[in-house]
Amino acid sequence: MDDERLDLREVPPPQRHPKIFDAFERLESGEALTLINDHEPTPLYHQLSAEVPAFDAEGYTVDRVGPEEFIATLPKK
């Protein structure tokens, strides 16, 4: 599985979701988008689940690796 990474910690919050959705759309089926974020992306997970049929919610993972560092993997069906 190929992997694209986005470090969102320095991206202003209003720009994050558009940047994520654009990157996710460019993925091929079976690839995943890895996000590095300063908070757990629960609202993003719910938005993708509701609006993006290609989002593999069952394959989604998120790990807290520091006080303000979360790594989430968003796979595409």
PDB file of N, CA, C and O in Angstrom:
ATOM      1  N   MET A   1       0.852  -1.184   0.000  1.00  0.00           N
ATOM      2  CA  MET A   1       0.000   0.000   0.000  1.00  0.00           C
ATOM      3  C   MET A   1       0.890   1.237   0.000  1.00  0.00           C
ATOM      4  O   MET A   1       1.757   1.371   0.864  1.00  0.00           O
ATOM      5  N   ASP A   2       0.692   2.134  -0.946  1.00  0.00           N
ATOM      6  CA  ASP A   2       1.419   3.390  -0.964  1.00  0.00           C
ATOM      7  C   ASP A   2       0.849   4.296   0.115  1.00  0.00           C
ATOM      8  O   ASP A   2      -0.272   4.097   0.585  1.00  0.00           O
ATOM      9  N   ASP A   3       1.625   5.279   0.496  1.00  0.00           N
ATOM     10  CA  ASP A   3       1.230   6.116   1.611  1.00  0.00           C
ATOM     11  C   ASP A   3       1.609   7.554   1.320  1.00  0.00           C
ATOM     12  O   ASP A   3       2.745   7.842   0.943  1.00  0.00           O
ATOM     13  N   GLU A   4       0.663   8.450   1.494  1.00  0.00           N
ATOM     14  CA  GLU A   4       0.948   9.881   1.405  1.00  0.00           C
ATOM     15  C   GLU A   4       0.830  10.429   2.817  1.00  0.00           C
ATOM     16  O   GLU A   4      -0.059  10.031   3.570  1.00  0.00           O
ATOM     17  N   ARG A   5       1.728  11.343   3.177  1.00  0.00           N
ATOM     18  CA  ARG A   5       1.740  11.913   4.525  1.00  0.00           C
ATOM     19  C   ARG A   5       1.495  13.416   4.470  1.00  0.00           C
ATOM     20  O   ARG A   5       2.010  14.122   3.603  1.00  0.00           O
ATOM     21  N   LEU A   6       0.694  13.879   5.422  1.00  0.00           N
ATOM     22  CA  LEU A   6       0.465  15.311   5.594  1.00  0.00           C
ATOM     23  C   LEU A   6       0.717  15.661   7.052  1.00  0.00           C
ATOM     24  O   LEU A   6       0.101  15.079   7.945  1.00  0.00           O
ATOM     25  N   ASP A   7       1.612  16.601   7.300  1.00  0.00           N
ATOM     26  CA  ASP A   7       1.825  17.108   8.650  1.00  0.00           C
ATOM     27  C   ASP A   7       1.006  18.386   8.762  1.00  0.00           C
ATOM     28  O   ASP A   7       1.320  19.402   8.142  1.00  0.00           O
ATOM     29  N   LEU A   8      -0.043  18.314   9.559  1.00  0.00           N
ATOM     30  CA  LEU A   8      -1.002  19.419   9.649  1.00  0.00           C
ATOM     31  C   LEU A   8      -0.754  20.347  10.836  1.00  0.00           C
ATOM     32  O   LEU A   8      -1.480  21.324  11.018  1.00  0.00           O
ATOM     33  N   ARG A   9       0.242  20.058  11.628  1.00  0.00           N
ATOM     34  CA  ARG A   9       0.449  20.812  12.867  1.00  0.00           C
ATOM     35  C   ARG A   9       0.706  22.294  12.632  1.00  0.00           C
ATOM     36  O   ARG A   9       0.374  23.114  13.488  1.00  0.00           O
ATOM     37  N   GLU A  10       1.286  22.655  11.501  1.00  0.00           N
ATOM     38  CA  GLU A  10       1.570  24.064  11.216  1.00  0.00           C
ATOM     39  C   GLU A  10       0.548  24.676  10.239  1.00  0.00           C
ATOM     40  O   GLU A  10       0.657  25.850   9.883  1.00  0.00           O
ATOM     41  N   VAL A  11      -0.428  23.890   9.815  1.00  0.00           N
ATOM     42  CA  VAL A  11      -1.446  24.368   8.872  1.00  0.00           C
ATOM     43  C   VAL A  11      -2.579  25.014   9.675  1.00  0.00           C
ATOM     44  O   VAL A  11      -3.081  24.400  10.617  1.00  0.00           O
ATOM     45  N   PRO A  12      -2.990  26.228   9.330  1.00  0.00           N
ATOM     46  CA  PRO A  12      -4.101  26.865  10.037  1.00  0.00           C
ATOM     47  C   PRO A  12      -5.359  25.984   9.975  1.00  0.00           C
ATOM     48  O   PRO A  12      -5.663  25.418   8.925  1.00  0.00           O
ATOM     49  N   PRO A  13      -6.089  25.867  11.094  1.00  0.00           N
ATOM     50  CA  PRO A  13      -7.264  24.974  11.140  1.00  0.00           C
ATOM     51  C   PRO A  13      -8.251  25.125   9.986  1.00  0.00           C
ATOM     52  O   PRO A  13      -8.735  24.106   9.493  1.00  0.00           O
ATOM     53  N   PRO A  14      -8.582  26.342   9.520  1.00  0.00           N
ATOM     54  CA  PRO A  14      -9.553  26.431   8.415  1.00  0.00           C
ATOM     55  C   PRO A  14      -9.060  25.800   7.106  1.00  0.00           C
ATOM     56  O   PRO A  14      -9.865  25.484   6.230  1.00  0.00           O
ATOM     57  N   GLN A  15      -7.752  25.618   6.972  1.00  0.00           N
ATOM     58  CA  GLN A  15      -7.188  25.063   5.744  1.00  0.00           C
ATOM     59  C   GLN A  15      -6.994  23.552   5.809  1.00  0.00           C
ATOM     60  O   GLN A  15      -6.686  22.932   4.790  1.00  0.00           O
ATOM     61  N   ARG A  16      -7.166  22.951   6.969  1.00  0.00           N
ATOM     62  CA  ARG A  16      -6.842  21.543   7.139  1.00  0.00           C
ATOM     63  C   ARG A  16      -7.764  20.609   6.370  1.00  0.00           C
ATOM     64  O   ARG A  16      -7.288  19.796   5.577  1.00  0.00           O
ATOM     65  N   HIS A  17      -9.070  20.705   6.585  1.00  0.00           N
ATOM     66  CA  HIS A  17      -9.980  19.756   5.938  1.00  0.00           C
ATOM     67  C   HIS A  17      -9.919  19.839   4.417  1.00  0.00           C
ATOM     68  O   HIS A  17      -9.876  18.794   3.766  1.00  0.00           O
ATOM     69  N   PRO A  18      -9.912  21.035   3.815  1.00  0.00           N
ATOM     70  CA  PRO A  18      -9.781  21.074   2.347  1.00  0.00           C
ATOM     71  C   PRO A  18      -8.497  20.395   1.862  1.00  0.00           C
ATOM     72  O   PRO A  18      -8.511  19.682   0.858  1.00  0.00           O
ATOM     73  N   LYS A  19      -7.400  20.614   2.565  1.00  0.00           N
ATOM     74  CA  LYS A  19      -6.120  20.010   2.197  1.00  0.00           C
ATOM     75  C   LYS A  19      -6.210  18.477   2.303  1.00  0.00           C
ATOM     76  O   LYS A  19      -5.711  17.762   1.434  1.00  0.00           O
ATOM     77  N   ILE A  20      -6.840  17.986   3.358  1.00  0.00           N
ATOM     78  CA  ILE A  20      -7.003  16.542   3.572  1.00  0.00           C
ATOM     79  C   ILE A  20      -7.881  15.941   2.482  1.00  0.00           C
ATOM     80  O   ILE A  20      -7.532  14.913   1.901  1.00  0.00           O
ATOM     81  N   PHE A  21      -9.008  16.569   2.203  1.00  0.00           N
ATOM     82  CA  PHE A  21      -9.929  16.026   1.200  1.00  0.00           C
ATOM     83  C   PHE A  21      -9.290  16.003  -0.186  1.00  0.00           C
ATOM     84  O   PHE A  21      -9.492  15.057  -0.947  1.00  0.00           O
ATOM     85  N   ASP A  22      -8.524  17.037  -0.515  1.00  0.00           N
ATOM     86  CA  ASP A  22      -7.824  17.062  -1.809  1.00  0.00           C
ATOM     87  C   ASP A  22      -6.817  15.920  -1.898  1.00  0.00           C
ATOM     88  O   ASP A  22      -6.753  15.221  -2.909  1.00  0.00           O
ATOM     89  N   ALA A  23      -6.036  15.732  -0.844  1.00  0.00           N
ATOM     90  CA  ALA A  23      -5.025  14.656  -0.843  1.00  0.00           C
ATOM     91  C   ALA A  23      -5.692  13.288  -0.892  1.00  0.00           C
ATOM     92  O   ALA A  23      -5.215  12.395  -1.593  1.00  0.00           O
ATOM     93  N   PHE A  24      -6.786  13.112  -0.160  1.00  0.00           N
ATOM     94  CA  PHE A  24      -7.480  11.823  -0.146  1.00  0.00           C
ATOM     95  C   PHE A  24      -8.045  11.507  -1.531  1.00  0.00           C
ATOM     96  O   PHE A  24      -7.986  10.364  -1.984  1.00  0.00           O
ATOM     97  N   GLU A  25      -8.584  12.508  -2.190  1.00  0.00           N
ATOM     98  CA  GLU A  25      -9.153  12.306  -3.522  1.00  0.00           C
ATOM     99  C   GLU A  25      -8.096  11.840  -4.523  1.00  0.00           C
ATOM    100  O   GLU A  25      -8.411  11.066  -5.427  1.00  0.00           O
ATOM    101  N   ARG A  26      -6.864  12.289  -4.382  1.00  0.00           N
ATOM    102  CA  ARG A  26      -5.795  11.911  -5.310  1.00  0.00           C
ATOM    103  C   ARG A  26      -5.315  10.462  -5.112  1.00  0.00           C
ATOM    104  O   ARG A  26      -4.643   9.912  -5.984  1.00  0.00           O
ATOM    105  N   LEU A  27      -5.651   9.854  -3.986  1.00  0.00           N
ATOM    106  CA  LEU A  27      -5.214   8.484  -3.723  1.00  0.00           C
ATOM    107  C   LEU A  27      -5.887   7.500  -4.660  1.00  0.00           C
ATOM    108  O   LEU A  27      -7.015   7.711  -5.106  1.00  0.00           O
ATOM    109  N   GLU A  28      -5.179   6.429  -4.948  1.00  0.00           N
ATOM    110  CA  GLU A  28      -5.757   5.304  -5.674  1.00  0.00           C
ATOM    111  C   GLU A  28      -6.404   4.366  -4.668  1.00  0.00           C
ATOM    112  O   GLU A  28      -6.095   4.413  -3.477  1.00  0.00           O
ATOM    113  N   SER A  29      -7.291   3.527  -5.141  1.00  0.00           N
ATOM    114  CA  SER A  29      -7.900   2.511  -4.287  1.00  0.00           C
ATOM    115  C   SER A  29      -6.806   1.653  -3.664  1.00  0.00           C
ATOM    116  O   SER A  29      -5.880   1.227  -4.354  1.00  0.00           O
ATOM    117  N   GLY A  30      -6.910   1.399  -2.358  1.00  0.00           N
ATOM    118  CA  GLY A  30      -5.926   0.588  -1.663  1.00  0.00           C
ATOM    119  C   GLY A  30      -4.800   1.388  -1.039  1.00  0.00           C
ATOM    120  O   GLY A  30      -4.013   0.842  -0.266  1.00  0.00           O
ATOM    121  N   GLU A  31      -4.705   2.683  -1.362  1.00  0.00           N
ATOM    122  CA  GLU A  31      -3.694   3.542  -0.759  1.00  0.00           C
ATOM    123  C   GLU A  31      -4.261   4.179   0.513  1.00  0.00           C
ATOM    124  O   GLU A  31      -5.456   4.081   0.793  1.00  0.00           O
ATOM    125  N   ALA A  32      -3.389   4.825   1.269  1.00  0.00           N
ATOM    126  CA  ALA A  32      -3.820   5.466   2.508  1.00  0.00           C
ATOM    127  C   ALA A  32      -3.159   6.829   2.644  1.00  0.00           C
ATOM    128  O   ALA A  32      -2.070   7.074   2.124  1.00  0.00           O
ATOM    129  N   LEU A  33      -3.848   7.702   3.355  1.00  0.00           N
ATOM    130  CA  LEU A  33      -3.339   9.019   3.694  1.00  0.00           C
ATOM    131  C   LEU A  33      -3.006   8.996   5.176  1.00  0.00           C
ATOM    132  O   LEU A  33      -3.852   8.651   6.002  1.00  0.00           O
ATOM    133  N   THR A  34      -1.777   9.362   5.515  1.00  0.00           N
ATOM    134  CA  THR A  34      -1.360   9.437   6.913  1.00  0.00           C
ATOM    135  C   THR A  34      -1.290  10.895   7.315  1.00  0.00           C
ATOM    136  O   THR A  34      -0.652  11.711   6.649  1.00  0.00           O
ATOM    137  N   LEU A  35      -1.959  11.211   8.421  1.00  0.00           N
ATOM    138  CA  LEU A  35      -1.985  12.578   8.934  1.00  0.00           C
ATOM    139  C   LEU A  35      -1.200  12.655  10.227  1.00  0.00           C
ATOM    140  O   LEU A  35      -1.286  11.767  11.075  1.00  0.00           O
ATOM    141  N   ILE A  36      -0.438  13.716  10.367  1.00  0.00           N
ATOM    142  CA  ILE A  36       0.192  14.039  11.634  1.00  0.00           C
ATOM    143  C   ILE A  36      -0.507  15.304  12.105  1.00  0.00           C
ATOM    144  O   ILE A  36      -0.500  16.327  11.421  1.00  0.00           O
ATOM    145  N   ASN A  37      -1.112  15.218  13.287  1.00  0.00           N
ATOM    146  CA  ASN A  37      -1.989  16.285  13.743  1.00  0.00           C
ATOM    147  C   ASN A  37      -1.715  16.607  15.202  1.00  0.00           C
ATOM    148  O   ASN A  37      -1.095  15.814  15.910  1.00  0.00           O
ATOM    149  N   ASP A  38      -2.175  17.773  15.656  1.00  0.00           N
ATOM    150  CA  ASP A  38      -1.990  18.177  17.044  1.00  0.00           C
ATOM    151  C   ASP A  38      -3.160  17.783  17.941  1.00  0.00           C
ATOM    152  O   ASP A  38      -3.155  18.083  19.135  1.00  0.00           O
ATOM    153  N   HIS A  39      -4.155  17.117  17.377  1.00  0.00           N
ATOM    154  CA  HIS A  39      -5.296  16.617  18.152  1.00  0.00           C
ATOM    155  C   HIS A  39      -5.855  15.377  17.448  1.00  0.00           C
ATOM    156  O   HIS A  39      -5.575  15.135  16.274  1.00  0.00           O
ATOM    157  N   GLU A  40      -6.640  14.609  18.179  1.00  0.00           N
ATOM    158  CA  GLU A  40      -7.257  13.436  17.570  1.00  0.00           C
ATOM    159  C   GLU A  40      -8.309  13.895  16.565  1.00  0.00           C
ATOM    160  O   GLU A  40      -9.179  14.693  16.914  1.00  0.00           O
ATOM    161  N   PRO A  41      -8.248  13.409  15.326  1.00  0.00           N
ATOM    162  CA  PRO A  41      -9.132  13.921  14.267  1.00  0.00           C
ATOM    163  C   PRO A  41     -10.508  13.248  14.229  1.00  0.00           C
ATOM    164  O   PRO A  41     -10.956  12.808  13.171  1.00  0.00           O
ATOM    165  N   THR A  42     -11.168  13.170  15.372  1.00  0.00           N
ATOM    166  CA  THR A  42     -12.483  12.526  15.448  1.00  0.00           C
ATOM    167  C   THR A  42     -13.519  13.199  14.541  1.00  0.00           C
ATOM    168  O   THR A  42     -14.235  12.493  13.830  1.00  0.00           O
ATOM    169  N   PRO A  43     -13.630  14.535  14.535  1.00  0.00           N
ATOM    170  CA  PRO A  43     -14.606  15.161  13.625  1.00  0.00           C
ATOM    171  C   PRO A  43     -14.327  14.838  12.154  1.00  0.00           C
ATOM    172  O   PRO A  43     -15.258  14.653  11.370  1.00  0.00           O
ATOM    173  N   LEU A  44     -13.059  14.772  11.786  1.00  0.00           N
ATOM    174  CA  LEU A  44     -12.696  14.411  10.418  1.00  0.00           C
ATOM    175  C   LEU A  44     -13.146  12.990  10.102  1.00  0.00           C
ATOM    176  O   LEU A  44     -13.692  12.733   9.030  1.00  0.00           O
ATOM    177  N   TYR A  45     -12.919  12.076  11.024  1.00  0.00           N
ATOM    178  CA  TYR A  45     -13.347  10.684  10.834  1.00  0.00           C
ATOM    179  C   TYR A  45     -14.852  10.633  10.542  1.00  0.00           C
ATOM    180  O   TYR A  45     -15.282   9.969   9.599  1.00  0.00           O
ATOM    181  N   HIS A  46     -15.642  11.330  11.346  1.00  0.00           N
ATOM    182  CA  HIS A  46     -17.096  11.315  11.158  1.00  0.00           C
ATOM    183  C   HIS A  46     -17.498  11.966   9.833  1.00  0.00           C
ATOM    184  O   HIS A  46     -18.415  11.492   9.161  1.00  0.00           O
ATOM    185  N   GLN A  47     -16.820  13.040   9.460  1.00  0.00           N
ATOM    186  CA  GLN A  47     -17.127  13.697   8.191  1.00  0.00           C
ATOM    187  C   GLN A  47     -16.799  12.778   7.014  1.00  0.00           C
ATOM    188  O   GLN A  47     -17.604  12.647   6.092  1.00  0.00           O
ATOM    189  N   LEU A  48     -15.635  12.146   7.034  1.00  0.00           N
ATOM    190  CA  LEU A  48     -15.269  11.218   5.962  1.00  0.00           C
ATOM    191  C   LEU A  48     -16.252  10.046   5.893  1.00  0.00           C
ATOM    192  O   LEU A  48     -16.681   9.654   4.808  1.00  0.00           O
ATOM    193  N   SER A  49     -16.601   9.498   7.043  1.00  0.00           N
ATOM    194  CA  SER A  49     -17.537   8.362   7.081  1.00  0.00           C
ATOM    195  C   SER A  49     -18.883   8.722   6.466  1.00  0.00           C
ATOM    196  O   SER A  49     -19.497   7.907   5.778  1.00  0.00           O
ATOM    197  N   ALA A  50     -19.337   9.945   6.717  1.00  0.00           N
ATOM    198  CA  ALA A  50     -20.651  10.369   6.244  1.00  0.00           C
ATOM    199  C   ALA A  50     -20.649  10.822   4.788  1.00  0.00           C
ATOM    200  O   ALA A  50     -21.654  10.668   4.093  1.00  0.00           O
ATOM    201  N   GLU A  51     -19.530  11.382   4.315  1.00  0.00           N
ATOM    202  CA  GLU A  51     -19.540  12.051   3.019  1.00  0.00           C
ATOM    203  C   GLU A  51     -18.710  11.393   1.925  1.00  0.00           C
ATOM    204  O   GLU A  51     -18.886  11.713   0.749  1.00  0.00           O
ATOM    205  N   VAL A  52     -17.813  10.485   2.280  1.00  0.00           N
ATOM    206  CA  VAL A  52     -16.876   9.941   1.290  1.00  0.00           C
ATOM    207  C   VAL A  52     -17.009   8.422   1.224  1.00  0.00           C
ATOM    208  O   VAL A  52     -16.433   7.716   2.052  1.00  0.00           O
ATOM    209  N   PRO A  53     -17.762   7.912   0.248  1.00  0.00           N
ATOM    210  CA  PRO A  53     -17.962   6.466   0.152  1.00  0.00           C
ATOM    211  C   PRO A  53     -16.672   5.667   0.011  1.00  0.00           C
ATOM    212  O   PRO A  53     -16.629   4.500   0.400  1.00  0.00           O
ATOM    213  N   ALA A  54     -15.617   6.273  -0.538  1.00  0.00           N
ATOM    214  CA  ALA A  54     -14.348   5.558  -0.736  1.00  0.00           C
ATOM    215  C   ALA A  54     -13.518   5.453   0.543  1.00  0.00           C
ATOM    216  O   ALA A  54     -12.503   4.756   0.554  1.00  0.00           O
ATOM    217  N   PHE A  55     -13.924   6.126   1.616  1.00  0.00           N
ATOM    218  CA  PHE A  55     -13.191   6.062   2.882  1.00  0.00           C
ATOM    219  C   PHE A  55     -13.451   4.722   3.549  1.00  0.00           C
ATOM    220  O   PHE A  55     -14.603   4.339   3.752  1.00  0.00           O
ATOM    221  N   ASP A  56     -12.383   4.008   3.891  1.00  0.00           N
ATOM    222  CA  ASP A  56     -12.475   2.707   4.561  1.00  0.00           C
ATOM    223  C   ASP A  56     -12.451   2.923   6.073  1.00  0.00           C
ATOM    224  O   ASP A  56     -11.393   2.866   6.700  1.00  0.00           O
ATOM    225  N   ALA A  57     -13.627   3.173   6.652  1.00  0.00           N
ATOM    226  CA  ALA A  57     -13.729   3.477   8.076  1.00  0.00           C
ATOM    227  C   ALA A  57     -13.236   2.322   8.942  1.00  0.00           C
ATOM    228  O   ALA A  57     -12.706   2.550  10.029  1.00  0.00           O
ATOM    229  N   GLU A  58     -13.402   1.096   8.480  1.00  0.00           N
ATOM    230  CA  GLU A  58     -12.959  -0.067   9.259  1.00  0.00           C
ATOM    231  C   GLU A  58     -11.436  -0.149   9.328  1.00  0.00           C
ATOM    232  O   GLU A  58     -10.894  -0.720  10.275  1.00  0.00           O
ATOM    233  N   GLY A  59     -10.746   0.407   8.349  1.00  0.00           N
ATOM    234  CA  GLY A  59      -9.292   0.370   8.329  1.00  0.00           C
ATOM    235  C   GLY A  59      -8.641   1.583   8.972  1.00  0.00           C
ATOM    236  O   GLY A  59      -7.417   1.645   9.086  1.00  0.00           O
ATOM    237  N   TYR A  60      -9.457   2.555   9.395  1.00  0.00           N
ATOM    238  CA  TYR A  60      -8.948   3.784  10.006  1.00  0.00           C
ATOM    239  C   TYR A  60      -8.244   3.478  11.324  1.00  0.00           C
ATOM    240  O   TYR A  60      -8.740   2.690  12.129  1.00  0.00           O
ATOM    241  N   THR A  61      -7.099   4.095  11.541  1.00  0.00           N
ATOM    242  CA  THR A  61      -6.405   3.982  12.819  1.00  0.00           C
ATOM    243  C   THR A  61      -5.914   5.350  13.247  1.00  0.00           C
ATOM    244  O   THR A  61      -5.681   6.228  12.417  1.00  0.00           O
ATOM    245  N   VAL A  62      -5.760   5.521  14.546  1.00  0.00           N
ATOM    246  CA  VAL A  62      -5.171   6.747  15.088  1.00  0.00           C
ATOM    247  C   VAL A  62      -4.377   6.367  16.330  1.00  0.00           C
ATOM    248  O   VAL A  62      -4.844   5.599  17.171  1.00  0.00           O
ATOM    249  N   ASP A  63      -3.173   6.914  16.430  1.00  0.00           N
ATOM    250  CA  ASP A  63      -2.299   6.666  17.570  1.00  0.00           C
ATOM    251  C   ASP A  63      -1.818   7.990  18.142  1.00  0.00           C
ATOM    252  O   ASP A  63      -1.427   8.901  17.411  1.00  0.00           O
ATOM    253  N   ARG A  64      -1.856   8.072  19.454  1.00  0.00           N
ATOM    254  CA  ARG A  64      -1.292   9.252  20.130  1.00  0.00           C
ATOM    255  C   ARG A  64       0.171   8.938  20.395  1.00  0.00           C
ATOM    256  O   ARG A  64       0.483   7.967  21.085  1.00  0.00           O
ATOM    257  N   VAL A  65       1.068   9.750  19.854  1.00  0.00           N
ATOM    258  CA  VAL A  65       2.493   9.496  20.016  1.00  0.00           C
ATOM    259  C   VAL A  65       3.173  10.570  20.868  1.00  0.00           C
ATOM    260  O   VAL A  65       4.372  10.488  21.135  1.00  0.00           O
ATOM    261  N   GLY A  66       2.418  11.558  21.285  1.00  0.00           N
ATOM    262  CA  GLY A  66       2.933  12.622  22.143  1.00  0.00           C
ATOM    263  C   GLY A  66       1.774  13.442  22.661  1.00  0.00           C
ATOM    264  O   GLY A  66       0.632  13.216  22.262  1.00  0.00           O
ATOM    265  N   PRO A  67       2.042  14.392  23.544  1.00  0.00           N
ATOM    266  CA  PRO A  67       0.951  15.181  24.123  1.00  0.00           C
ATOM    267  C   PRO A  67       0.134  15.935  23.079  1.00  0.00           C
ATOM    268  O   PRO A  67      -1.075  16.103  23.240  1.00  0.00           O
ATOM    269  N   GLU A  68       0.781  16.385  22.020  1.00  0.00           N
ATOM    270  CA  GLU A  68       0.071  17.097  20.951  1.00  0.00           C
ATOM    271  C   GLU A  68       0.466  16.537  19.594  1.00  0.00           C
ATOM    272  O   GLU A  68       0.658  17.281  18.633  1.00  0.00           O
ATOM    273  N   GLU A  69       0.584  15.215  19.528  1.00  0.00           N
ATOM    274  CA  GLU A  69       0.929  14.582  18.257  1.00  0.00           C
ATOM    275  C   GLU A  69       0.141  13.280  18.093  1.00  0.00           C
ATOM    276  O   GLU A  69       0.291  12.331  18.864  1.00  0.00           O
ATOM    277  N   PHE A  70      -0.687  13.274  17.080  1.00  0.00           N
ATOM    278  CA  PHE A  70      -1.505  12.115  16.734  1.00  0.00           C
ATOM    279  C   PHE A  70      -1.204  11.734  15.295  1.00  0.00           C
ATOM    280  O   PHE A  70      -1.054  12.599  14.432  1.00  0.00           O
ATOM    281  N   ILE A  71      -1.116  10.449  15.044  1.00  0.00           N
ATOM    282  CA  ILE A  71      -0.905   9.950  13.679  1.00  0.00           C
ATOM    283  C   ILE A  71      -2.121   9.118  13.302  1.00  0.00           C
ATOM    284  O   ILE A  71      -2.412   8.098  13.927  1.00  0.00           O
ATOM    285  N   ALA A  72      -2.820   9.566  12.276  1.00  0.00           N
ATOM    286  CA  ALA A  72      -4.022   8.891  11.801  1.00  0.00           C
ATOM    287  C   ALA A  72      -3.785   8.363  10.393  1.00  0.00           C
ATOM    288  O   ALA A  72      -3.161   9.024   9.563  1.00  0.00           O
ATOM    289  N   THR A  73      -4.288   7.173  10.139  1.00  0.00           N
ATOM    290  CA  THR A  73      -4.197   6.572   8.811  1.00  0.00           C
ATOM    291  C   THR A  73      -5.592   6.453   8.235  1.00  0.00           C
ATOM    292  O   THR A  73      -6.466   5.823   8.831  1.00  0.00           O
ATOM    293  N   LEU A  74      -5.803   7.063   7.064  1.00  0.00           N
ATOM    294  CA  LEU A  74      -7.102   7.096   6.402  1.00  0.00           C
ATOM    295  C   LEU A  74      -6.997   6.276   5.107  1.00  0.00           C
ATOM    296  O   LEU A  74      -6.528   6.789   4.091  1.00  0.00           O
ATOM    297  N   PRO A  75      -7.424   5.025   5.136  1.00  0.00           N
ATOM    298  CA  PRO A  75      -7.320   4.197   3.932  1.00  0.00           C
ATOM    299  C   PRO A  75      -8.474   4.452   2.959  1.00  0.00           C
ATOM    300  O   PRO A  75      -9.579   4.832   3.346  1.00  0.00           O
ATOM    301  N   LYS A  76      -8.168   4.229   1.697  1.00  0.00           N
ATOM    302  CA  LYS A  76      -9.170   4.391   0.639  1.00  0.00           C
ATOM    303  C   LYS A  76      -9.534   3.015   0.099  1.00  0.00           C
ATOM    304  O   LYS A  76      -8.663   2.198  -0.196  1.00  0.00           O
ATOM    305  N   LYS A  77     -10.835   2.773  -0.025  1.00  0.00           N
ATOM    306  CA  LYS A  77     -11.319   1.493  -0.544  1.00  0.00           C
ATOM    307  C   LYS A  77     -10.919   1.326  -2.004  1.00  0.00           C
ATOM    308  O   LYS A  77     -11.236   0.308  -2.619  1.00  0.00           O
TER     309      LYS A  77
END
